[in-house]
């Protein structure tokens, strides 16, 4: 498979699900798909097989965003939290410094509108085809008299574009709630700490076994060791 540098080699895409309460690995597998875009269904399917239950909440990064895959959690009553591209770009310094970017405007699912820094609502106006995809367009006629219009937009009016997908809009609003943001913070700590433990504490830099089945066995052993350590930590905390 191709890696991030587009080099072809014996590479695998490691998928792992971590429990937010105890930090234990509940599911994992390897794939040769170079991106995560089509892995949402697979990771949920693996969790169901191994745990015999779907998670109540599943948090993933923007790489898992896929219109078809979004329907599966919805049908199975799973609360899915994935930031859209604008939301995931907030960590970039240029985005943080600009309060007028889409990422820094608050979306209200109930009113289907965005709130600009001046307190004006950008309401849904119409649909428009952009780059072959139909998009919902949000704008306001208050831009004409706005004192900061030149800082906000170079166009006649400020326009926000969203893909035509009710599930995406609902999830976007859910993600922006305090609870949604808290869930995502937990996700960052759990997933990154798991990989950090593998690399830094257990000095695991690469797979030693060849072939996907053998490589998965190697990762399974590491995950078992990880879970035993988490059980030990939880028992120790309980005893104290």
Protein Blocks (a to p, Z undefined) as FASTA:
>chain_A
ZZfkopacddddddddddfklopafbdcddfbfbfklmmmmmmmmmmmmnopacfbdcdd
fklgcfklmmmmmmnopacddddfklmmmmpmklmmmmkbmklpccdfklopaddfkopa
cddfbdcdeehiacdddddfklmmpcklmmmpmcfbdcddddddfklmmmmmmmmpmklm
mmmmmmmmmmmmmmmmmmmmnopabdfbgcjklmmmmmmmmmmmmmmmmmmmmmmmmmZZ
